Amino acid sequence: MNKTIILYRSKTGFTQKYAEWAAKELACAIAPWGRGAMKGYDTVVFGTRAHAGRAEGLRQALSAFERSGAKRLALFVTGAMPNTAQETLEQFWAQNLTAEQREAIPHFYMQAGLCYERMGPLDRLLMKGLKKYLARKACKTPEEAQMEEAIRRSYDMTDPAFLGPMLELLRKG
Ligand SMILES: Cc1cc2nc3c(=O)[nH]c(=O)nc-3n(C[C@H](O)[C@H](O)[C@H](O)COP(=O)(O)O)c2cc1C
């Protein structure tokens, strides 16, 4: 039987929520990054957040996977970008994975939200800086105007339906 583990990094809970939904659907193992080992699993799913254009901790996860002996890796990233922001998403993946990795590793994005209440002090400060920058900007693109509105307060757009394509692939075994 194909043994799968979902390892996730989550600061404010959104990635954890998606990881838990997926683990329930797949009836597989789940652990926060750092506490679960990849060894002994056939498939590893790594979930993390988008952070200033980067998939946080991706490099460590990729090298741990290479050393693990596991056969298959899938990635998912949660963030504030809308699922429909195709160009931004393509840019994001190009920044985080090489063309070869994009070809070889199934990767998925799931829109989540923002949670100021659970954010660390550094992240709050970064968000404050972004708010200030956008407020001062004279000619905003429609995306920037949308972002300015979206980051005003906490919100949660998580939806188990966003897991659909990843679950479909993982169920194929
Ligand atoms: C400082 C900071 C930078 C962020 N940068 C991005 C980003 O580049 N792209 C994006 O889509 N979301 C970005 N986000 C939103 C987070 O990725 C989003 O809230 C994520 O779902 C958090 O996951 P977690 O709750 O599992 O920690 C950022 C959030 C913070 C606080």
The ligand as an SDF file (V2000), in Angstrom:
LIG
                    3D

 31 33  0  0  0  0  0  0  0  0999 V2000
    4.8000   39.2170    5.9700 C   0  0  0  0  0  0  0  0  0  0  0  0
    3.8730   38.4030    5.1240 C   0  0  0  0  0  0  0  0  0  0  0  0
    4.1720   38.1900    3.7830 C   0  0  0  0  0  0  0  0  0  0  0  0
    3.2740   37.4600    2.9860 C   0  0  0  0  0  0  0  0  0  0  0  0
    3.5840   37.2920    1.6630 N   0  0  0  0  0  0  0  0  0  0  0  0
    2.6980   36.6470    0.8620 C   0  0  0  0  0  0  0  0  0  0  0  0
    2.9780   36.4630   -0.5180 C   0  0  0  0  0  0  0  0  0  0  0  0
    4.0290   36.8190   -1.0260 O   0  0  0  0  0  0  0  0  0  0  0  0
    2.0160   35.8760   -1.2800 N   0  0  0  0  0  0  0  0  0  0  0  0
    0.8230   35.4460   -0.7500 C   0  0  0  0  0  0  0  0  0  0  0  0
   -0.0140   34.9250   -1.4780 O   0  0  0  0  0  0  0  0  0  0  0  0
    0.5620   35.5590    0.5690 N   0  0  0  0  0  0  0  0  0  0  0  0
    1.4660   36.1540    1.3830 C   0  0  0  0  0  0  0  0  0  0  0  0
    1.1920   36.2640    2.7220 N   0  0  0  0  0  0  0  0  0  0  0  0
   -0.0120   35.6620    3.2880 C   0  0  0  0  0  0  0  0  0  0  0  0
    0.2690   34.2810    3.8870 C   0  0  0  0  0  0  0  0  0  0  0  0
    0.9320   33.4740    2.9610 O   0  0  0  0  0  0  0  0  0  0  0  0
   -1.0440   33.5880    4.2840 C   0  0  0  0  0  0  0  0  0  0  0  0
   -1.6180   34.2760    5.3430 O   0  0  0  0  0  0  0  0  0  0  0  0
   -0.8150   32.1300    4.6140 C   0  0  0  0  0  0  0  0  0  0  0  0
   -1.9720   31.3900    4.3270 O   0  0  0  0  0  0  0  0  0  0  0  0
   -0.4050   31.9040    6.0440 C   0  0  0  0  0  0  0  0  0  0  0  0
   -0.2440   30.5350    6.3010 O   0  0  0  0  0  0  0  0  0  0  0  0
   -0.2290   29.9480    7.7740 P   0  0  0  0  0  0  0  0  0  0  0  0
   -1.5060   30.4220    8.4480 O   0  0  0  0  0  0  0  0  0  0  0  0
   -0.2130   28.4950    7.6100 O   0  0  0  0  0  0  0  0  0  0  0  0
    0.9930   30.4870    8.4590 O   0  0  0  0  0  0  0  0  0  0  0  0
    2.0790   36.9500    3.5510 C   0  0  0  0  0  0  0  0  0  0  0  0
    1.8120   37.1510    4.9050 C   0  0  0  0  0  0  0  0  0  0  0  0
    2.7000   37.8600    5.6850 C   0  0  0  0  0  0  0  0  0  0  0  0
    2.3590   38.0690    7.1350 C   0  0  0  0  0  0  0  0  0  0  0  0
  1  2  1  0
  2  3  1  0
  2 30  2  0
  3  4  2  0
  4  5  1  0
  4 28  1  0
  5  6  2  0
  6  7  1  0
  6 13  1  0
  7  8  2  0
  7  9  1  0
  9 10  1  0
 10 11  2  0
 10 12  1  0
 12 13  2  0
 13 14  1  0
 14 15  1  0
 14 28  1  0
 15 16  1  0
 16 17  1  0
 16 18  1  0
 18 19  1  0
 18 20  1  0
 20 21  1  0
 20 22  1  0
 22 23  1  0
 23 24  1  0
 24 25  2  0
 24 26  1  0
 24 27  1  0
 28 29  2  0
 29 30  1  0
 30 31  1  0
M  END
$$$$
